[in-house]
Amino acid sequence: MISEVVSTPSARKDYDDCTAKYGRYGIPVYLVVDPYAREVVLHTEPTSSGYSTAHTRAYGTGRLPIPLADGRTFPLDLDELPLPDPEPDTH
């Protein structure tokens, strides 16, 4: 499993480029945590061009069961994910 936390400059890379690359390399689970959109995207079932399955869940919706390659399940608590720091007030 690979997990990435989106930052403003890397959003396109995390959502598009890495999804295609990790799927092509056969990484069984790719998780994108996006604190700006307040959601996570769980990619499974890798293909030669990305992943055939993607599930999106919002922050604050309980536990997301993440299937691991060894048959275990990792429960990610979506109620405890951090939010980005507020932008500084420049006025």
C-alpha positions in Angstrom: 0.0 0.0 0.0 1.1 3.5 -0.8 -0.6 6.5 0.8 -0.2 10.2 -0.2 -1.4 13.3 1.5 -2.3 16.0 -1.1 -0.6 19.4 -0.9 -1.7 22.3 -3.1 1.2 22.0 -5.6 1.0 18.2 -5.8 -2.7 17.6 -6.3 -2.5 16.8 -10.0 0.4 14.5 -9.5 -1.2 12.7 -6.6 -4.6 12.2 -8.4 -3.4 11.6 -12.0 0.2 10.8 -12.5 0.8 8.6 -9.4 -2.5 6.8 -9.8 -1.5 5.7 -13.3 2.1 4.9 -12.3 1.3 2.9 -9.1 -1.4 0.9 -10.9 1.0 0.1 -13.8 3.6 -1.1 -11.2 1.0 -3.3 -9.6 0.8 -1.6 -6.2 -2.4 -3.3 -4.8 -3.7 -0.3 -2.8 -3.1 3.4 -3.3 -4.8 5.8 -0.9 -5.0 9.6 -1.6 -5.8 11.7 1.5 -7.0 15.2 0.5 -7.3 17.6 3.4 -8.4 20.4 1.1 -11.3 18.5 -0.4 -11.8 16.7 3.0 -12.0 13.3 1.4 -9.9 10.2 0.8 -9.8 8.1 -2.4 -9.0 4.4 -2.1 -7.7 2.9 -5.3 -7.7 -0.9 -5.6 -7.4 -3.5 -8.4 -4.4 -2.2 -10.3 -4.3 -2.3 -14.1 -1.8 -1.4 -16.8 -3.2 2.2 -16.9 -4.1 2.8 -13.3 -6.8 1.2 -11.1 -10.2 -0.3 -12.0 -11.7 0.6 -8.6 -11.8 3.9 -6.8 -13.9 4.6 -3.7 -14.2 8.1 -2.3 -15.2 8.8 1.3 -15.6 12.1 3.1 -13.8 13.1 6.2 -15.9 12.5 9.3 -17.7 9.4 8.1 -16.3 6.8 10.5 -13.8 4.1 9.6 -12.7 3.1 6.1 -11.7 -0.5 5.9 -8.5 -0.7 3.7 -7.8 -4.2 2.4 -4.1 -5.1 2.6 -2.2 -7.5 0.3 -1.7 -10.1 3.1 -5.4 -10.4 3.7 -5.7 -8.2 6.7 -7.8 -5.0 6.9 -6.5 -1.7 8.2 -9.3 0.5 9.6 -8.6 4.2 8.8 -10.5 6.5 11.1 -11.8 9.3 8.9 -13.0 11.2 12.0 -9.4 11.8 13.1 -7.8 13.1 9.9 -6.1 16.5 10.1 -7.2 19.6 8.2 -4.9 22.0 6.5 -3.6 25.0 8.4 -5.8 28.1 7.7 -4.3 30.6 5.2 -2.7 33.5 7.0 -4.7 36.8 6.9 -2.8 39.2 4.7 -5.0 42.2 5.3 
